[in-house]
Amino acid sequence: MNVLDNYLELNRRLWNERTKHHLKSSFYNLDSFLNGSSSLNEIELNLLGDISGKTLLHLQCHFGQDSLSLGRMGANVTGVDFSEEAIYAAIDLAKQLKQDARFVCCDVYDFPKHGKQPFDMVFSSYGTIGWLPDLEKWASVVAKSLKKGGSLVFVEFHPVVWMFDNSFKQLQYSYFKKEPIVEEELGTYADKNATISLTSVGWNHSLDEVIQNLLDAGLSLVQFKEYEYSPYNVFPEMVEVQPNQFQFKSMKGLIPLVYALKMTKQ
Ligand SMILES: C[S@@+](CC[C@H](N)C(=O)[O-])C[C@H]1O[C@@H](n2cnc3c(N)ncnc32)[C@H](O)[C@@H]1O
């Protein structure tokens, strides 16, 4: 069977399983979040600015920590994710926190069927588009979901990171690889010892693919930045070079790990 025929089912199974472990993980530190800490990082906070009173669509919201952190900053948030486990948990967290947020369970590509009004902002971050085969479709969902003059804030791991093999010791994939990357996942980035052994199907998207598709969908680039660190210790053999800034021990300062952009719909 062509992997494109069942990537959604394979990945949904993986994310449902990951979510159960993530909710208990020290990586996501749910207690601290429930006690008021924000799960957002300086990189996205700098691009978001004042979001108070804005309607905001959070694509691939996982179990809602970032969505609810955005809600705490005064935004009126709708989160979207295709994992039932993640959306149940997000709704439950919003209830516990007595926060007014909406969560929709669907494939990103199907969101326009569920969304009524366009939003002031669209937000998506860290580990999202690598699960999507077609960025033209993604960019069109972003553009359709934004009001005229509305902004996209997008932060993602740099495509250079996905050129490496699983141990991040040597280059394995072309920067321009178009075919899906199919892997057997053992554990998860948030809990390496989690008893998960499932197939994942992902894609590496080059920077030109991301930016050109968003430009073609009618957005204009306002800010773009690359970072030599990740705010998350999610890859093997990373060291903390500054508080909350992680780099590969063997490639300190040599490669970009994250990029961030802000674009506005004309
Ligand atoms: C790395 S996580 C989200 C990142 C977020 N920074 C976090 O850590 O909470 C990626 C999310 O994308 C979701 N996802 C993957 N493919 C999707 C699709 N086709 N439609 C909607 N959600 C999808 C997964 O369920 C998962 O919650």
The ligand as a Tripos MOL2 file, in Angstrom:
@<TRIPOS>MOLECULE
LIG
   27    29     1     0     0
SMALL
NO_CHARGES

@<TRIPOS>ATOM
      1 C1          5.0190   18.1100   18.1300 C.3       1 LIG1
      2 S1          3.3220   18.2330   18.3790 S.3       1 LIG1
      3 C2          2.8660   19.8880   18.5190 C.3       1 LIG1
      4 C3          3.8110   20.7600   18.9720 C.3       1 LIG1
      5 C4          3.6200   21.6000   20.1750 C.3       1 LIG1
      6 N1          4.7480   22.4510   20.0640 N.3       1 LIG1
      7 C5          3.6570   20.8680   21.4830 C.2       1 LIG1
      8 O1          4.7280   20.3490   21.8540 O.co2     1 LIG1
      9 O2          2.6850   20.8520   22.2040 O.co2     1 LIG1
     10 C6          2.6460   17.8470   16.7960 C.3       1 LIG1
     11 C7          1.1350   17.7100   16.8330 C.3       1 LIG1
     12 O3          0.6840   17.6110   15.4820 O.3       1 LIG1
     13 C8         -0.4680   16.7800   15.4790 C.3       1 LIG1
     14 N2         -0.6880   16.3500   14.0820 N.ar      1 LIG1
     15 C9          0.1320   15.5920   13.3060 C.ar      1 LIG1
     16 N3         -0.4040   15.4570   12.0650 N.ar      1 LIG1
     17 C10        -1.5780   16.1560   12.0690 C.ar      1 LIG1
     18 C11        -2.5790   16.3920   11.0810 C.ar      1 LIG1
     19 N4         -2.4930   15.8860    9.8410 N.pl3     1 LIG1
     20 N5         -3.6570   17.1500   11.4210 N.ar      1 LIG1
     21 C12        -3.7740   17.6560   12.6830 C.ar      1 LIG1
     22 N6         -2.8520   17.4570   13.6640 N.ar      1 LIG1
     23 C13        -1.7530   16.7270   13.3560 C.ar      1 LIG1
     24 C14        -0.1380   15.6810   16.4810 C.3       1 LIG1
     25 O4         -1.2800   15.0340   16.9740 O.3       1 LIG1
     26 C15         0.5940   16.4780   17.5660 C.3       1 LIG1
     27 O5         -0.2640   16.8520   18.5910 O.3       1 LIG1
@<TRIPOS>BOND
     1     1     2 1
     2     2     3 1
     3     2    10 1
     4     3     4 1
     5     4     5 1
     6     5     6 1
     7     5     7 1
     8     7     8 2
     9     7     9 1
    10    10    11 1
    11    11    12 1
    12    11    26 1
    13    12    13 1
    14    13    14 1
    15    13    24 1
    16    14    15 ar
    17    14    23 ar
    18    15    16 ar
    19    16    17 ar
    20    17    18 ar
    21    17    23 ar
    22    18    19 1
    23    18    20 ar
    24    20    21 ar
    25    21    22 ar
    26    22    23 ar
    27    24    25 1
    28    24    26 1
    29    26    27 1
@<TRIPOS>SUBSTRUCTURE
     1 LIG1         1 GROUP 0 **** ****
